Amino acid sequence: MNETTKLERTAWKSYFDNVSRLLDGKRVEIEVASLAIGSQIAAEWLPALGVSYDEQTDLLAIMAEGLNHLVRHPREVFVQAEGRELQTISVTDDDGAIQIIRFREAPPSPAP
């Protein structure tokens, strides 16, 4: 069963440090939605490298192969998981834009 949880700001750094260790073999899609730009895909199923939050700069970074997606001054973070399997991170930034970060398993490599 999917469970959505709001993360408290004090837990962001440690949560994302732990999540990053579990992203090996995952793909990430990043969607940005706001009144100003509508809904746009910023990354489409790239190999996921990590997620981190820097308390000093108030910056959430989603790293994928060939892309670092930065969310400045996040206000709220919700995560959706099934058991220990992270599926979605939803981040609302200071301007009200919503970043939806989805994860899935990488497709199997084709047989040689």
MOPAC internal coordinates of N, CA, C and O (Angstrom, degrees):
PM7 1SCF
backbone

  N    0.0000 0     0.00 0     0.00 0    0    0    0
  C    1.4456 1     0.00 0     0.00 0    1    0    0
  C    1.5238 1   109.70 1     0.00 0    2    1    0
  O    1.2310 1   120.40 1   -44.43 1    3    2    1
  N    1.3367 1   116.83 1   135.57 1    3    2    1
  C    1.4532 1   121.44 1   177.86 1    5    3    2
  C    1.5204 1   110.10 1   -74.56 1    6    5    3
  O    1.2310 1   121.22 1   -41.81 1    7    6    5
  N    1.3171 1   115.27 1   138.19 1    7    6    5
  C    1.4544 1   120.44 1   178.52 1    9    7    6
  C    1.5213 1   108.50 1  -129.33 1   10    9    7
  O    1.2310 1   120.47 1   -52.79 1   11   10    9
  N    1.3419 1   116.71 1   127.21 1   11   10    9
  C    1.4564 1   121.70 1   177.78 1   13   11   10
  C    1.5170 1   108.65 1  -103.41 1   14   13   11
  O    1.2310 1   121.07 1   -48.48 1   15   14   13
  N    1.3356 1   115.55 1   131.52 1   15   14   13
  C    1.4546 1   121.99 1  -176.50 1   17   15   14
  C    1.5173 1   109.86 1  -131.15 1   18   17   15
  O    1.2310 1   120.75 1   -43.64 1   19   18   17
  N    1.3282 1   116.18 1   136.36 1   19   18   17
  C    1.4652 1   120.24 1   172.33 1   21   19   18
  C    1.5245 1   107.66 1   -85.08 1   22   21   19
  O    1.2310 1   121.05 1   -52.06 1   23   22   21
  N    1.3352 1   115.59 1   127.94 1   23   22   21
  C    1.4596 1   119.85 1   177.86 1   25   23   22
  C    1.5221 1   109.63 1   -90.52 1   26   25   23
  O    1.2310 1   120.93 1   -46.41 1   27   26   25
  N    1.3043 1   115.82 1   133.59 1   27   26   25
  C    1.4622 1   120.48 1   173.84 1   29   27   26
  C    1.5200 1   108.47 1   -74.57 1   30   29   27
  O    1.2310 1   120.61 1   -35.56 1   31   30   29
  N    1.3166 1   116.45 1   144.44 1   31   30   29
  C    1.4670 1   122.04 1  -177.34 1   33   31   30
  C    1.5346 1   111.83 1   -52.78 1   34   33   31
  O    1.2310 1   120.00 1   142.44 1   35   34   33
  N    1.3119 1   117.61 1   -37.56 1   35   34   33
  C    1.4650 1   120.78 1  -178.29 1   37   35   34
  C    1.5294 1   112.48 1   -64.66 1   38   37   35
  O    1.2310 1   120.06 1   161.71 1   39   38   37
  N    1.3278 1   117.48 1   -18.29 1   39   38   37
  C    1.4695 1   121.55 1  -178.59 1   41   39   38
  C    1.5225 1   113.11 1   -98.27 1   42   41   39
  O    1.2310 1   119.44 1   171.83 1   43   42   41
  N    1.3349 1   118.68 1    -8.17 1   43   42   41
  C    1.4624 1   120.82 1  -172.51 1   45   43   42
  C    1.5172 1   113.02 1   -57.86 1   46   45   43
  O    1.2310 1   119.96 1   129.07 1   47   46   45
  N    1.3150 1   117.67 1   -50.93 1   47   46   45
  C    1.4695 1   120.52 1  -174.85 1   49   47   46
  C    1.5225 1   111.31 1   -59.08 1   50   49   47
  O    1.2310 1   120.26 1   126.64 1   51   50   49
  N    1.3208 1   117.10 1   -53.36 1   51   50   49
  C    1.4707 1   119.43 1  -177.29 1   53   51   50
  C    1.5311 1   111.44 1   -66.58 1   54   53   51
  O    1.2310 1   119.80 1   142.05 1   55   54   53
  N    1.3295 1   117.98 1   -37.95 1   55   54   53
  C    1.4621 1   120.47 1   179.31 1   57   55   54
  C    1.5254 1   110.56 1   -60.62 1   58   57   55
  O    1.2310 1   120.23 1   130.18 1   59   58   57
  N    1.3354 1   117.16 1   -49.82 1   59   58   57
  C    1.4657 1   119.79 1  -176.62 1   61   59   58
  C    1.5258 1   111.98 1   -71.30 1   62   61   59
  O    1.2310 1   119.94 1   149.21 1   63   62   61
  N    1.3310 1   117.71 1   -30.79 1   63   62   61
  C    1.4692 1   119.51 1   173.24 1   65   63   62
  C    1.5258 1   109.89 1   -60.90 1   66   65   63
  O    1.2310 1   120.37 1   136.39 1   67   66   65
  N    1.3276 1   116.89 1   -43.61 1   67   66   65
  C    1.4709 1   121.16 1   179.09 1   69   67   66
  C    1.5249 1   111.90 1   -68.61 1   70   69   67
  O    1.2310 1   120.07 1   138.01 1   71   70   69
  N    1.3281 1   117.47 1   -41.99 1   71   70   69
  C    1.4660 1   121.82 1  -179.85 1   73   71   70
  C    1.5223 1   110.82 1   -60.60 1   74   73   71
  O    1.2310 1   120.45 1   139.93 1   75   74   73
  N    1.3170 1   116.75 1   -40.07 1   75   74   73
  C    1.4670 1   120.35 1  -177.08 1   77   75   74
  C    1.5191 1   111.90 1   -58.11 1   78   77   75
  O    1.2310 1   120.37 1   148.67 1   79   78   77
  N    1.3115 1   116.90 1   -31.33 1   79   78   77
  C    1.4715 1   120.82 1   179.52 1   81   79   78
  C    1.5289 1   111.97 1   -70.38 1   82   81   79
  O    1.2310 1   120.43 1   161.29 1   83   82   81
  N    1.3179 1   116.77 1   -18.71 1   83   82   81
  C    1.4689 1   121.18 1  -175.96 1   85   83   82
  C    1.5272 1   113.28 1  -100.88 1   86   85   83
  O    1.2310 1   119.99 1  -175.13 1   87   86   85
  N    1.3337 1   117.63 1     4.87 1   87   86   85
  C    1.4623 1   120.40 1  -173.99 1   89   87   86
  C    1.5215 1   114.62 1   -91.47 1   90   89   87
  O    1.2310 1   119.80 1  -179.73 1   91   90   89
  N    1.3116 1   117.98 1     0.27 1   91   90   89
  C    1.4578 1   120.32 1   179.42 1   93   91   90
  C    1.5268 1   109.55 1   -59.21 1   94   93   91
  O    1.2310 1   120.66 1   -52.61 1   95   94   93
  N    1.3216 1   116.34 1   127.39 1   95   94   93
  C    1.4591 1   120.81 1   179.64 1   97   95   94
  C    1.5161 1   114.25 1    84.25 1   98   97   95
  O    1.2310 1   120.03 1  -175.00 1   99   98   97
  N    1.3248 1   117.56 1     5.00 1   99   98   97
  C    1.4676 1   121.19 1   179.65 1  101   99   98
  C    1.5234 1   110.85 1   -97.84 1  102  101   99
  O    1.2310 1   121.32 1   -24.16 1  103  102  101
  N    1.3007 1   115.09 1   155.84 1  103  102  101
  C    1.4652 1   123.66 1   172.46 1  105  103  102
  C    1.5253 1   107.56 1  -112.37 1  106  105  103
  O    1.2310 1   120.80 1   -27.44 1  107  106  105
  N    1.3383 1   116.07 1   152.56 1  107  106  105
  C    1.4550 1   120.67 1  -177.90 1  109  107  106
  C    1.5270 1   110.45 1  -129.54 1  110  109  107
  O    1.2310 1   121.49 1   -40.76 1  111  110  109
  N    1.3258 1   114.76 1   139.24 1  111  110  109
  C    1.4588 1   122.20 1   171.44 1  113  111  110
  C    1.5239 1   106.43 1  -120.74 1  114  113  111
  O    1.2310 1   120.54 1   -44.67 1  115  114  113
  N    1.3409 1   116.57 1   135.33 1  115  114  113
  C    1.4615 1   121.15 1  -179.40 1  117  115  114
  C    1.5234 1   108.53 1  -121.17 1  118  117  115
  O    1.2310 1   121.29 1   -57.59 1  119  118  117
  N    1.3271 1   115.13 1   122.41 1  119  118  117
  C    1.4660 1   121.85 1   177.46 1  121  119  118
  C    1.5245 1   108.22 1  -116.02 1  122  121  119
  O    1.2310 1   120.60 1   -44.24 1  123  122  121
  N    1.3275 1   116.46 1   135.76 1  123  122  121
  C    1.4585 1   122.05 1   177.90 1  125  123  122
  C    1.5223 1   107.49 1  -116.22 1  126  125  123
  O    1.2310 1   120.62 1   -51.27 1  127  126  125
  N    1.3399 1   116.43 1   128.73 1  127  126  125
  C    1.4623 1   121.09 1  -179.71 1  129  127  126
  C    1.5244 1   109.55 1  -129.05 1  130  129  127
  O    1.2310 1   121.16 1   -52.10 1  131  130  129
  N    1.3331 1   115.39 1   127.90 1  131  130  129
  C    1.4669 1   120.43 1   175.90 1  133  131  130
  C    1.5193 1   108.85 1  -154.52 1  134  133  131
  O    1.2310 1   120.94 1   -15.67 1  135  134  133
  N    1.3177 1   115.80 1   164.33 1  135  134  133
  C    1.4613 1   119.86 1   177.34 1  137  135  134
  C    1.5177 1   110.92 1   -64.07 1  138  137  135
  O    1.2310 1   120.16 1   146.12 1  139  138  137
  N    1.3266 1   117.30 1   -33.88 1  139  138  137
  C    1.4674 1   121.57 1  -176.20 1  141  139  138
  C    1.5299 1   112.71 1   -70.15 1  142  141  139
  O    1.2310 1   120.24 1   140.39 1  143  142  141
  N    1.3417 1   117.14 1   -39.61 1  143  142  141
  C    1.4721 1   119.55 1  -173.26 1  145  143  142
  C    1.5243 1   113.91 1  -116.15 1  146  145  143
  O    1.2310 1   120.06 1   174.59 1  147  146  145
  N    1.3166 1   117.49 1    -5.41 1  147  146  145
  C    1.4608 1   119.67 1  -174.32 1  149  147  146
  C    1.5201 1   109.38 1    76.45 1  150  149  147
  O    1.2310 1   120.42 1    34.55 1  151  150  149
  N    1.3131 1   116.81 1  -145.45 1  151  150  149
  C    1.4647 1   122.15 1   179.81 1  153  151  150
  C    1.5238 1   109.16 1  -112.77 1  154  153  151
  O    1.2310 1   120.69 1   -56.54 1  155  154  153
  N    1.3261 1   116.29 1   123.46 1  155  154  153
  C    1.4601 1   121.17 1  -178.55 1  157  155  154
  C    1.5225 1   110.19 1  -133.94 1  158  157  155
  O    1.2310 1   120.98 1   -35.00 1  159  158  157
  N    1.3169 1   115.73 1   145.00 1  159  158  157
  C    1.4578 1   121.62 1   175.28 1  161  159  158
  C    1.5258 1   107.81 1   -89.28 1  162  161  159
  O    1.2310 1   120.68 1   -60.31 1  163  162  161
  N    1.3385 1   116.31 1   119.69 1  163  162  161
  C    1.4672 1   121.61 1   179.75 1  165  163  162
  C    1.5234 1   111.30 1   -90.88 1  166  165  163
  O    1.2310 1   120.30 1   153.58 1  167  166  165
  N    1.3280 1   117.04 1   -26.42 1  167  166  165
  C    1.4683 1   122.03 1   178.06 1  169  167  166
  C    1.5170 1   107.67 1  -151.08 1  170  169  167
  O    1.2310 1   121.07 1   -42.02 1  171  170  169
  N    1.3315 1   115.56 1   137.98 1  171  170  169
  C    1.4599 1   119.37 1  -176.83 1  173  171  170
  C    1.5195 1   110.92 1  -121.05 1  174  173  171
  O    1.2310 1   121.34 1   -82.11 1  175  174  173
  N    1.3172 1   115.05 1    97.89 1  175  174  173
  C    1.4538 1   125.13 1   173.31 1  177  175  174
  C    1.5336 1   113.46 1    52.80 1  178  177  175
  O    1.2310 1   121.57 1  -127.77 1  179  178  177
  N    1.3281 1   114.61 1    52.23 1  179  178  177
  C    1.4639 1   121.74 1   174.15 1  181  179  178
  C    1.5211 1   109.56 1   -85.32 1  182  181  179
  O    1.2310 1   119.79 1   -24.25 1  183  182  181
  N    1.3331 1   118.00 1   155.75 1  183  182  181
  C    1.4635 1   119.32 1   173.98 1  185  183  182
  C    1.5358 1   110.17 1   -59.82 1  186  185  183
  O    1.2310 1   120.73 1   -53.47 1  187  186  185
  N    1.3264 1   116.22 1   126.53 1  187  186  185
  C    1.4686 1   122.00 1  -178.75 1  189  187  186
  C    1.5231 1   109.92 1   -78.95 1  190  189  187
  O    1.2310 1   120.85 1   -43.20 1  191  190  189
  N    1.3329 1   115.98 1   136.80 1  191  190  189
  C    1.4651 1   121.21 1   179.00 1  193  191  190
  C    1.5219 1   112.81 1  -113.06 1  194  193  191
  O    1.2310 1   119.74 1   150.91 1  195  194  193
  N    1.3285 1   118.11 1   -29.09 1  195  194  193
  C    1.4551 1   118.90 1   179.61 1  197  195  194
  C    1.5143 1   112.84 1   165.63 1  198  197  195
  O    1.2310 1   121.73 1   -10.57 1  199  198  197
  N    1.3330 1   114.30 1   169.43 1  199  198  197
  C    1.4600 1   123.12 1   175.70 1  201  199  198
  C    1.5179 1   106.20 1  -137.32 1  202  201  199
  O    1.2310 1   120.50 1   -45.73 1  203  202  201
  N    1.3422 1   116.65 1   134.27 1  203  202  201
  C    1.4647 1   118.81 1   178.14 1  205  203  202
  C    1.5174 1   110.35 1  -144.17 1  206  205  203
  O    1.2310 1   121.61 1   -26.37 1  207  206  205
  N    1.3266 1   114.52 1   153.63 1  207  206  205
  C    1.4610 1   121.09 1   176.29 1  209  207  206
  C    1.5149 1   107.95 1  -124.80 1  210  209  207
  O    1.2310 1   120.78 1   -51.49 1  211  210  209
  N    1.3368 1   116.12 1   128.51 1  211  210  209
  C    1.4627 1   122.55 1   178.00 1  213  211  210
  C    1.5244 1   108.27 1  -106.09 1  214  213  211
  O    1.2310 1   121.05 1   -66.66 1  215  214  213
  N    1.3279 1   115.60 1   113.34 1  215  214  213
  C    1.4638 1   120.57 1  -177.96 1  217  215  214
  C    1.5220 1   112.22 1   -67.03 1  218  217  215
  O    1.2310 1   120.20 1   146.63 1  219  218  217
  N    1.3328 1   117.22 1   -33.37 1  219  218  217
  C    1.4728 1   121.17 1  -177.88 1  221  219  218
  C    1.5241 1   111.29 1   -63.80 1  222  221  219
  O    1.2310 1   120.42 1   134.81 1  223  222  221
  N    1.3223 1   116.79 1   -45.19 1  223  222  221
  C    1.4695 1   121.00 1  -176.80 1  225  223  222
  C    1.5252 1   112.57 1   -97.91 1  226  225  223
  O    1.2310 1   120.24 1   175.36 1  227  226  225
  N    1.3404 1   117.15 1    -4.64 1  227  226  225
  C    1.4629 1   122.86 1  -177.11 1  229  227  226
  C    1.5289 1   110.06 1    53.41 1  230  229  227
  O    1.2310 1   121.99 1  -124.47 1  231  230  229
  N    1.3376 1   113.80 1    55.53 1  231  230  229
  C    1.4585 1   121.43 1  -173.66 1  233  231  230
  C    1.5299 1   109.89 1  -131.36 1  234  233  231
  O    1.2310 1   120.94 1   -52.70 1  235  234  233
  N    1.3329 1   115.81 1   127.30 1  235  234  233
  C    1.4591 1   122.00 1   174.40 1  237  235  234
  C    1.5203 1   107.29 1  -102.96 1  238  237  235
  O    1.2310 1   120.46 1   -52.62 1  239  238  237
  N    1.3218 1   116.73 1   127.38 1  239  238  237
  C    1.4659 1   121.56 1  -178.61 1  241  239  238
  C    1.5214 1   109.56 1  -118.28 1  242  241  239
  O    1.2310 1   121.33 1   -49.31 1  243  242  241
  N    1.3295 1   115.07 1   130.69 1  243  242  241
  C    1.4567 1   122.05 1   173.77 1  245  243  242
  C    1.5188 1   105.92 1  -111.96 1  246  245  243
  O    1.2310 1   120.55 1   -64.64 1  247  246  245
  N    1.3298 1   116.54 1   115.36 1  247  246  245
  C    1.4537 1   121.52 1  -176.30 1  249  247  246
  C    1.5276 1   109.91 1  -103.08 1  250  249  247
  O    1.2310 1   121.88 1   -49.83 1  251  250  249
  N    1.3288 1   114.00 1   130.17 1  251  250  249
  C    1.4589 1   121.81 1   175.80 1  253  251  250
  C    1.5189 1   107.05 1  -134.52 1  254  253  251
  O    1.2310 1   120.95 1   -15.18 1  255  254  253
  N    1.3118 1   115.79 1   164.82 1  255  254  253
  C    1.4599 1   119.32 1   179.68 1  257  255  254
  C    1.5338 1   109.37 1   -59.10 1  258  257  255
  O    1.2310 1   120.79 1   -63.10 1  259  258  257
  N    1.3386 1   116.09 1   116.90 1  259  258  257
  C    1.4613 1   121.58 1   178.67 1  261  259  258
  C    1.5179 1   115.11 1    82.16 1  262  261  259
  O    1.2310 1   119.60 1  -173.40 1  263  262  261
  N    1.3413 1   118.36 1     6.60 1  263  262  261
  C    1.4650 1   120.18 1  -176.60 1  265  263  262
  C    1.5234 1   111.24 1  -152.94 1  266  265  263
  O    1.2310 1   120.61 1   -45.47 1  267  266  265
  N    1.3197 1   116.44 1   134.53 1  267  266  265
  C    1.4607 1   123.11 1   166.99 1  269  267  266
  C    1.5192 1   106.44 1  -117.64 1  270  269  267
  O    1.2310 1   120.38 1   -67.15 1  271  270  269
  N    1.3235 1   116.88 1   112.85 1  271  270  269
  C    1.4670 1   121.82 1   179.73 1  273  271  270
  C    1.5229 1   107.29 1   -98.83 1  274  273  271
  O    1.2310 1   120.48 1   -58.69 1  275  274  273
  N    1.3408 1   116.69 1   121.31 1  275  274  273
  C    1.4571 1   121.91 1  -175.43 1  277  275  274
  C    1.5197 1   110.77 1  -109.36 1  278  277  275
  O    1.2310 1   121.17 1   -44.57 1  279  278  277
  N    1.3346 1   115.37 1   135.43 1  279  278  277
  C    1.4599 1   121.84 1   174.85 1  281  279  278
  C    1.5243 1   106.22 1  -116.69 1  282  281  279
  O    1.2310 1   121.06 1   -69.74 1  283  282  281
  N    1.3301 1   115.58 1   110.26 1  283  282  281
  C    1.4578 1   120.78 1  -179.06 1  285  283  282
  C    1.5309 1   109.87 1   -85.68 1  286  285  283
  O    1.2310 1   121.21 1   -45.01 1  287  286  285
  N    1.3061 1   115.28 1   134.99 1  287  286  285
  C    1.4689 1   123.14 1   176.25 1  289  287  286
  C    1.5284 1   113.25 1    52.64 1  290  289  287
  O    1.2310 1   120.43 1  -121.50 1  291  290  289
  N    1.3381 1   116.78 1    58.50 1  291  290  289
  C    1.4669 1   118.70 1   176.55 1  293  291  290
  C    1.5292 1   110.59 1   -62.72 1  294  293  291
  O    1.2310 1   121.07 1   -39.43 1  295  294  293
  N    1.3287 1   115.56 1   140.57 1  295  294  293
  C    1.4700 1   121.33 1   179.18 1  297  295  294
  C    1.5175 1   111.92 1   -98.18 1  298  297  295
  O    1.2310 1   120.87 1   135.46 1  299  298  297
  N    1.3366 1   115.95 1   -44.54 1  299  298  297
  C    1.4629 1   121.47 1  -177.48 1  301  299  298
  C    1.5143 1   109.51 1  -137.03 1  302  301  299
  O    1.2310 1   121.49 1   -34.84 1  303  302  301
  N    1.3257 1   114.75 1   145.16 1  303  302  301
  C    1.4632 1   120.80 1   176.23 1  305  303  302
  C    1.5282 1   108.31 1  -132.91 1  306  305  303
  O    1.2310 1   121.26 1   -54.17 1  307  306  305
  N    1.3251 1   115.19 1   125.83 1  307  306  305
  C    1.4575 1   121.93 1   173.40 1  309  307  306
  C    1.5221 1   107.72 1  -118.64 1  310  309  307
  O    1.2310 1   120.63 1   -37.67 1  311  310  309
  N    1.3210 1   116.41 1   142.33 1  311  310  309
  C    1.4593 1   120.50 1   176.06 1  313  311  310
  C    1.5261 1   108.53 1  -123.50 1  314  313  311
  O    1.2310 1   121.49 1   -35.69 1  315  314  313
  N    1.3233 1   114.76 1   144.31 1  315  314  313
  C    1.4601 1   121.06 1   176.43 1  317  315  314
  C    1.5186 1   107.07 1  -120.04 1  318  317  315
  O    1.2310 1   121.27 1   -52.94 1  319  318  317
  N    1.3180 1   115.19 1   127.06 1  319  318  317
  C    1.4571 1   120.10 1  -178.18 1  321  319  318
  C    1.5191 1   109.48 1  -140.09 1  322  321  319
  O    1.2310 1   122.22 1   -24.16 1  323  322  321
  N    1.3178 1   113.35 1   155.84 1  323  322  321
  C    1.4582 1   120.52 1   170.90 1  325  323  322
  C    1.5159 1   105.59 1  -116.54 1  326  325  323
  O    1.2310 1   120.81 1   -75.06 1  327  326  325
  N    1.3198 1   116.06 1   104.94 1  327  326  325
  C    1.4628 1   120.04 1  -171.09 1  329  327  326
  C    1.5165 1   108.85 1    65.36 1  330  329  327
  O    1.2310 1   120.30 1    53.45 1  331  330  329
  N    1.3299 1   117.04 1  -126.55 1  331  330  329
  C    1.4658 1   121.61 1   177.90 1  333  331  330
  C    1.5260 1   111.89 1   -93.46 1  334  333  331
  O    1.2310 1   120.28 1  -176.69 1  335  334  333
  N    1.3153 1   117.06 1     3.31 1  335  334  333
  C    1.4643 1   122.62 1  -175.96 1  337  335  334
  C    1.5293 1   110.36 1   -90.56 1  338  337  335
  O    1.2310 1   120.44 1   -75.44 1  339  338  337
  N    1.3358 1   116.77 1   104.56 1  339  338  337
  C    1.4603 1   121.87 1   178.63 1  341  339  338
  C    1.5226 1   109.78 1   -68.18 1  342  341  339
  O    1.2310 1   120.62 1   -48.90 1  343  342  341
  N    1.3271 1   116.42 1   131.10 1  343  342  341
  C    1.4600 1   120.88 1   179.54 1  345  343  342
  C    1.5227 1   112.29 1  -112.74 1  346  345  343
  O    1.2310 1   120.16 1   136.80 1  347  346  345
  N    1.3330 1   117.30 1   -43.20 1  347  346  345
  C    1.4616 1   120.78 1  -174.66 1  349  347  346
  C    1.5204 1   110.84 1  -146.01 1  350  349  347
  O    1.2310 1   121.23 1   -38.72 1  351  350  349
  N    1.3325 1   115.25 1   141.28 1  351  350  349
  C    1.4605 1   122.41 1   168.12 1  353  351  350
  C    1.5240 1   105.76 1  -118.13 1  354  353  351
  O    1.2310 1   120.25 1   -50.50 1  355  354  353
  N    1.3165 1   117.13 1   129.50 1  355  354  353
  C    1.4629 1   122.04 1   177.12 1  357  355  354
  C    1.5236 1   107.68 1  -117.83 1  358  357  355
  O    1.2310 1   120.80 1   -58.05 1  359  358  357
  N    1.3412 1   116.08 1   121.95 1  359  358  357
  C    1.4630 1   121.58 1  -175.42 1  361  359  358
  C    1.5230 1   108.92 1  -123.04 1  362  361  359
  O    1.2310 1   120.52 1   -52.36 1  363  362  361
  N    1.3184 1   116.61 1   127.64 1  363  362  361
  C    1.4609 1   121.50 1   172.20 1  365  363  362
  C    1.5153 1   107.24 1  -102.03 1  366  365  363
  O    1.2310 1   120.77 1   -54.41 1  367  366  365
  N    1.3410 1   116.13 1   125.59 1  367  366  365
  C    1.4658 1   118.84 1  -178.74 1  369  367  366
  C    1.5277 1   110.67 1   -92.52 1  370  369  367
  O    1.2310 1   121.23 1     0.50 1  371  370  369
  N    1.3215 1   115.26 1  -179.50 1  371  370  369
  C    1.4585 1   122.26 1  -175.06 1  373  371  370
  C    1.5283 1   112.83 1   -63.32 1  374  373  371
  O    1.2310 1   120.17 1   156.45 1  375  374  373
  N    1.3360 1   117.29 1   -23.55 1  375  374  373
  C    1.4692 1   121.46 1   179.12 1  377  375  374
  C    1.5273 1   112.50 1   -90.91 1  378  377  375
  O    1.2310 1   120.19 1   178.81 1  379  378  377
  N    1.3258 1   117.24 1    -1.19 1  379  378  377
  C    1.4584 1   121.24 1  -179.50 1  381  379  378
  C    1.5181 1   114.34 1    90.63 1  382  381  379
  O    1.2310 1   120.13 1   178.26 1  383  382  381
  N    1.3409 1   117.36 1    -1.74 1  383  382  381
  C    1.4695 1   120.23 1   176.30 1  385  383  382
  C    1.5269 1   109.02 1   -70.41 1  386  385  383
  O    1.2310 1   121.02 1   -34.49 1  387  386  385
  N    1.3128 1   115.65 1   145.51 1  387  386  385
  C    1.4654 1   121.15 1   179.45 1  389  387  386
  C    1.5206 1   108.60 1  -111.44 1  390  389  387
  O    1.2310 1   121.13 1   -52.54 1  391  390  389
  N    1.3166 1   115.44 1   127.46 1  391  390  389
  C    1.4605 1   122.28 1   176.12 1  393  391  390
  C    1.5282 1   106.13 1  -105.11 1  394  393  391
  O    1.2310 1   120.59 1   -56.78 1  395  394  393
  N    1.3196 1   116.48 1   123.22 1  395  394  393
  C    1.4634 1   120.96 1   179.36 1  397  395  394
  C    1.5212 1   107.14 1  -112.01 1  398  397  395
  O    1.2310 1   121.26 1   -64.94 1  399  398  397
  N    1.3248 1   115.20 1   115.06 1  399  398  397
  C    1.4589 1   121.64 1  -176.31 1  401  399  398
  C    1.5274 1   107.07 1  -110.13 1  402  401  399
  O    1.2310 1   120.80 1   -64.92 1  403  402  401
  N    1.3312 1   116.08 1   115.08 1  403  402  401
  C    1.4719 1   121.29 1  -177.84 1  405  403  402
  C    1.5270 1   109.81 1  -109.31 1  406  405  403
  O    1.2310 1   121.31 1   -36.03 1  407  406  405
  N    1.3169 1   115.11 1   143.97 1  407  406  405
  C    1.4639 1   121.15 1   179.20 1  409  407  406
  C    1.5207 1   109.53 1  -122.45 1  410  409  407
  O    1.2310 1   121.28 1   -32.39 1  411  410  409
  N    1.3283 1   115.16 1   147.61 1  411  410  409
  C    1.4672 1   120.93 1   172.61 1  413  411  410
  C    1.5231 1   107.95 1  -152.82 1  414  413  411
  O    1.2310 1   121.60 1   -15.64 1  415  414  413
  N    1.3120 1   114.55 1   164.36 1  415  414  413
  C    1.4622 1   120.04 1   177.26 1  417  415  414
  C    1.5201 1   109.61 1   -67.41 1  418  417  415
  O    1.2310 1   120.79 1   -35.58 1  419  418  417
  N    1.3229 1   116.09 1   144.42 1  419  418  417
  C    1.4667 1   120.44 1   174.54 1  421  419  418
  C    1.5244 1   108.10 1   -67.87 1  422  421  419
  O    1.2310 1   120.07 1   -34.87 1  423  422  421
  N    1.3316 1   117.47 1   145.13 1  423  422  421
  C    1.4670 1   118.89 1   177.57 1  425  423  422
  C    1.5267 1   109.85 1   -65.47 1  426  425  423
  O    1.2310 1   120.13 1   -29.54 1  427  426  425
  N    1.3178 1   117.36 1   150.46 1  427  426  425
  C    1.4624 1   119.32 1   179.13 1  429  427  426
  C    1.5273 1   110.68 1   -62.62 1  430  429  427
  O    1.2310 1   121.09 1   -33.35 1  431  430  429
  N    1.3138 1   115.51 1   146.65 1  431  430  429
  C    1.4678 1   120.24 1   177.52 1  433  431  430
  C    1.5207 1   109.12 1   -68.75 1  434  433  431
  O    1.2310 1   120.36 1   -37.24 1  435  434  433
  N    1.3436 1   116.92 1   142.76 1  435  434  433
  C    1.4681 1   118.64 1   178.50 1  437  435  434
  C    1.5305 1   110.63 1   -65.55 1  438  437  435
  O    1.2310 1   121.17 1   -33.01 1  439  438  437
  N    1.2969 1   115.37 1   146.99 1  439  438  437
  C    1.4705 1   120.21 1   179.03 1  441  439  438
  C    1.5289 1   109.23 1   -67.21 1  442  441  439
  O    1.2310 1   120.12 1   -36.71 1  443  442  441
  N    1.3425 1   117.38 1   143.29 1  443  442  441
  C    1.4785 1   119.96 1   179.71 1  445  443  442
  C    1.5034 1   112.58 1   -68.91 1  446  445  443
  O    1.2310 1   120.10 1   180.00 1  447  446  445

